[in-house]
Amino acid sequence: MIAYLERFIHENDSESRPNDDEKDQLPNICHSLDLQGTIDCVATGLAGKDFGGMYTCEPLALIRPASADDVARVVRAAYRSPNLTVAARGNGHSINGQAMSDRGLVMDMRSTEGNHFEVVRMNGETFVDVSGGALWEDVLKRCVLEYKLAPRSWTDYLGLTVGGTLSNAGVSGQAFRFGPQTCNVAELDVVTGEGQLMTCNKNENSELFFGALGGLGQFGIVTRARVVVQSAPDMVRWIRVVYSEFEDFTRDAEWLVTRPEGESFDYVEGFVFVNSVDDPANGWPTVPLDPDQGFDPSRVPRTAGSVLYCLEAALHYQKTDHPSTVDKAVNSLLGRLGFIEDMKFQVDVSYVEFLLRVKHAEESARENGTWDAPHPWLNMFVSKRDVADFDRVVFKRMLKEGVGGPILVYPLLRSK
């Protein structure tokens, strides 16, 4: 893990507050924008913080654009100004203030979420055009309920905007099969740093297309995305199995993600957890999938160390599939794995419920107040060659008592 120091800026820090000259210039700026959306110069609290909770600032104004043209007008104003900055804010899930603009303009892209939604069929493929400000959870519900379609690649948490995850990567348990979300996009509408609204794909304005995808918002603001979709399953068999040895865990996970499509699970992830009952955020209680399921520590070998490993998988199926067919497919895969005997947890849930699984954790966290706590977060790609050493040094030593939150670890294919 990487430790770093971050300067905390508090609401009473005078350096973070816009000065009088900047505030005096604001009416002229706002008038010149001539937006269809709204400009809020008073209630800007939403725009001064993010999910990371480690950094705060005070913007000049919070803008809620009504269209991509509004977004372009705001960016052009910043481009022409010697010191005015602008930031696009999706659902505010940046970690180090990327969705904020100190003494600048913040655009709440959620106000554009309803601007696009259309299923497009071309060249034998099916896509859905969605707004960059739409939440993935809303895209999911609408695609499944109205068209029985769904994007192929997801993030674990779907309370994020389309433009936000496409500006990063969008990695979850389907990435071993389809690649991250950035690999499942055919076309974008992007507002560039000069305030131009451009359509781009792999053939038209290709540099902008590949720059914007995973470009951390530094090549433009995504206002529309054409996302690859496929037929949506009805149900999911959701499974967790426990390991005491990292070598067994990685061997099985790697075997699953290298199987051909149709001969493995549809989702593969995993996590590290503390070998203790006393840690509600990182210990035994985090493994069972149902309140009626219990974690039996007597099944854990006495040779187990301070941390254990959980392999998480899911198999898609339809309501018309016979239960014995689903059982046979699941058991044939689990029978090849070397997890701890009787350390298996499984439930059958709807496809939508499975993809919204983190939503339930969010609701609980909001109730107990932890949702508003700081959330430092680090994503890393570790080579297969080094992952055993990483486990030995980081998981077993540095983080043997957990981190007060999830520690996810699962394989991805370099080709994806």
Solvent accessible surface area in square Angstrom, and as a share of the most:
residue,aa,sasa,rsa
1,M,94,0.42
2,I,114,0.58
3,A,104,0.80
4,Y,110,0.42
5,L,181,0.90
6,E,51,0.23
7,R,127,0.47
8,F,111,0.46
9,I,14,0.07
10,H,114,0.51
11,E,139,0.62
12,N,132,0.68
13,D,32,0.17
14,S,90,0.58
15,E,111,0.50
16,S,5,0.03
17,R,114,0.42
18,P,10,0.06
19,N,79,0.41
20,D,108,0.56
21,D,96,0.50
22,E,41,0.18
23,K,100,0.43
24,D,99,0.52
25,Q,93,0.42
26,L,11,0.06
27,P,85,0.54
28,N,111,0.57
29,I,35,0.18
30,C,25,0.15
31,H,159,0.71
32,S,79,0.51
33,L,6,0.03
34,D,95,0.49
35,L,27,0.13
36,Q,147,0.65
37,G,19,0.18
38,T,81,0.47
39,I,51,0.26
40,D,37,0.19
41,C,63,0.38
42,V,139,0.80
43,A,65,0.51
44,T,12,0.07
45,G,54,0.52
46,L,75,0.37
47,A,0,0.00
48,G,8,0.08
49,K,115,0.49
50,D,13,0.07
51,F,45,0.19
52,G,0,0.00
53,G,31,0.30
54,M,17,0.07
55,Y,50,0.19
56,T,44,0.26
57,C,14,0.09
58,E,47,0.21
59,P,5,0.03
60,L,12,0.06
61,A,0,0.00
62,L,0,0.00
63,I,1,0.00
64,R,81,0.30
65,P,0,0.00
66,A,43,0.33
67,S,35,0.23
68,A,20,0.15
69,D,87,0.45
70,D,2,0.01
71,V,0,0.00
72,A,4,0.03
73,R,94,0.34
74,V,0,0.00
75,V,10,0.05
76,R,75,0.27
77,A,22,0.17
78,A,13,0.10
79,Y,126,0.48
80,R,181,0.66
81,S,33,0.21
82,P,135,0.85
83,N,115,0.59
84,L,18,0.09
85,T,72,0.42
86,V,41,0.23
87,A,14,0.11
88,A,37,0.29
89,R,19,0.07
90,G,15,0.14
91,N,45,0.23
92,G,4,0.04
93,H,46,0.21
94,S,21,0.14
95,I,31,0.16
96,N,61,0.31
97,G,10,0.10
98,Q,124,0.55
99,A,8,0.06
100,M,16,0.07
101,S,8,0.05
102,D,53,0.28
103,R,84,0.31
104,G,0,0.00
105,L,0,0.00
106,V,0,0.00
107,M,0,0.00
108,D,12,0.06
109,M,8,0.03
110,R,68,0.25
111,S,48,0.31
112,T,6,0.04
113,E,65,0.29
114,G,71,0.68
115,N,66,0.34
116,H,61,0.27
117,F,41,0.17
118,E,107,0.48
119,V,26,0.15
120,V,24,0.14
121,R,163,0.60
122,M,82,0.37
123,N,140,0.72
124,G,89,0.86
125,E,90,0.40
126,T,28,0.17
127,F,13,0.05
128,V,0,0.00
129,D,10,0.05
130,V,1,0.00
131,S,0,0.00
132,G,2,0.02
133,G,0,0.00
134,A,8,0.06
135,L,13,0.06
136,W,2,0.01
137,E,15,0.07
138,D,61,0.32
139,V,4,0.02
140,L,0,0.00
141,K,78,0.33
142,R,110,0.40
143,C,1,0.01
144,V,25,0.14
145,L,141,0.70
146,E,97,0.43
147,Y,95,0.36
148,K,103,0.43
149,L,19,0.09
150,A,1,0.00
151,P,1,0.01
152,R,67,0.25
153,S,3,0.02
154,W,2,0.01
155,T,13,0.08
156,D,30,0.16
157,Y,29,0.11
158,L,4,0.02
159,G,2,0.02
160,L,33,0.16
161,T,4,0.02
162,V,0,0.00
163,G,10,0.10
164,G,31,0.30
165,T,8,0.05
166,L,0,0.00
167,S,15,0.09
168,N,88,0.45
169,A,31,0.24
170,G,7,0.07
171,V,45,0.26
172,S,0,0.00
173,G,1,0.01
174,Q,7,0.03
175,A,3,0.02
176,F,3,0.01
177,R,36,0.13
178,F,42,0.17
179,G,1,0.01
180,P,23,0.14
181,Q,4,0.02
182,T,23,0.13
183,C,80,0.48
184,N,4,0.02
185,V,15,0.09
186,A,34,0.26
187,E,27,0.12
188,L,0,0.00
189,D,19,0.10
190,V,0,0.00
191,V,1,0.00
192,T,19,0.11
193,G,52,0.50
194,E,90,0.40
195,G,0,0.00
196,Q,100,0.45
197,L,76,0.38
198,M,59,0.26
199,T,49,0.28
200,C,0,0.00
201,N,28,0.14
202,K,139,0.59
203,N,131,0.67
204,E,89,0.40
205,N,61,0.31
206,S,40,0.26
207,E,159,0.71
208,L,28,0.14
209,F,8,0.03
210,F,123,0.51
211,G,16,0.15
212,A,4,0.03
213,L,22,0.11
214,G,33,0.32
215,G,12,0.11
216,L,121,0.60
217,G,36,0.35
218,Q,147,0.65
219,F,110,0.46
220,G,9,0.09
221,I,26,0.13
222,V,6,0.03
223,T,9,0.05
224,R,20,0.07
225,A,0,0.00
226,R,41,0.15
227,V,5,0.03
228,V,20,0.11
229,V,8,0.05
230,Q,63,0.28
231,S,88,0.56
232,A,2,0.01
233,P,14,0.09
234,D,34,0.17
235,M,37,0.17
236,V,0,0.00
237,R,19,0.07
238,W,31,0.11
239,I,1,0.00
240,R,36,0.13
241,V,3,0.01
242,V,0,0.00
243,Y,2,0.01
244,S,15,0.10
245,E,81,0.36
246,F,12,0.05
247,E,135,0.61
248,D,40,0.21
249,F,2,0.01
250,T,23,0.13
251,R,119,0.44
252,D,4,0.02
253,A,1,0.01
254,E,47,0.21
255,W,56,0.20
256,L,0,0.00
257,V,3,0.02
258,T,87,0.50
259,R,71,0.26
260,P,75,0.47
261,E,120,0.54
262,G,74,0.71
263,E,86,0.39
264,S,7,0.04
265,F,1,0.00
266,D,48,0.25
267,Y,1,0.00
268,V,1,0.01
269,E,5,0.02
270,G,1,0.01
271,F,22,0.09
272,V,1,0.01
273,F,1,0.00
274,V,15,0.09
275,N,40,0.21
276,S,29,0.19
277,V,89,0.51
278,D,123,0.64
279,D,27,0.14
280,P,109,0.68
281,A,47,0.37
282,N,5,0.03
283,G,0,0.00
284,W,42,0.15
285,P,70,0.44
286,T,41,0.24
287,V,0,0.00
288,P,27,0.17
289,L,30,0.15
290,D,47,0.25
291,P,133,0.84
292,D,140,0.73
293,Q,51,0.23
294,G,58,0.56
295,F,28,0.12
296,D,64,0.33
297,P,60,0.38
298,S,94,0.61
299,R,118,0.43
300,V,17,0.10
301,P,54,0.34
302,R,248,0.90
303,T,120,0.70
304,A,19,0.15
305,G,39,0.37
306,S,45,0.29
307,V,4,0.02
308,L,0,0.00
309,Y,0,0.00
310,C,0,0.00
311,L,2,0.01
312,E,9,0.04
313,A,4,0.03
314,A,0,0.00
315,L,22,0.11
316,H,44,0.20
317,Y,32,0.12
318,Q,63,0.28
319,K,150,0.64
320,T,128,0.75
321,D,56,0.29
322,H,118,0.53
323,P,88,0.55
324,S,65,0.42
325,T,80,0.47
326,V,6,0.03
327,D,55,0.29
328,K,156,0.66
329,A,38,0.30
330,V,0,0.00
331,N,84,0.43
332,S,70,0.45
333,L,16,0.08
334,L,12,0.06
335,G,66,0.64
336,R,151,0.55
337,L,20,0.10
338,G,38,0.36
339,F,43,0.18
340,I,22,0.11
341,E,135,0.60
342,D,91,0.47
343,M,2,0.01
344,K,83,0.35
345,F,14,0.06
346,Q,60,0.27
347,V,27,0.16
348,D,67,0.35
349,V,18,0.10
350,S,43,0.28
351,Y,8,0.03
352,V,34,0.20
353,E,81,0.36
354,F,1,0.00
355,L,2,0.01
356,L,25,0.12
357,R,27,0.10
358,V,44,0.25
359,K,60,0.25
360,H,99,0.44
361,A,60,0.46
362,E,8,0.04
363,E,85,0.38
364,S,61,0.40
365,A,18,0.14
366,R,137,0.50
367,E,153,0.69
368,N,103,0.53
369,G,42,0.41
370,T,72,0.42
371,W,35,0.12
372,D,127,0.66
373,A,42,0.33
374,P,80,0.50
375,H,44,0.20
376,P,84,0.53
377,W,116,0.41
378,L,64,0.32
379,N,119,0.61
380,M,92,0.41
381,F,166,0.69
382,V,53,0.31
383,S,37,0.24
384,K,154,0.65
385,R,202,0.74
386,D,57,0.29
387,V,26,0.15
388,A,63,0.49
389,D,73,0.38
390,F,39,0.16
391,D,6,0.03
392,R,109,0.40
393,V,57,0.32
394,V,9,0.05
395,F,8,0.03
396,K,77,0.32
397,R,145,0.53
398,M,111,0.50
399,L,21,0.10
400,K,95,0.40
401,E,140,0.63
402,G,17,0.16
403,V,70,0.40
404,G,62,0.59
405,G,16,0.16
406,P,80,0.50
407,I,19,0.10
408,L,70,0.35
409,V,26,0.15
410,Y,47,0.18
411,P,26,0.16
412,L,61,0.30
413,L,51,0.26
414,R,227,0.83
415,S,101,0.65
416,K,99,0.42
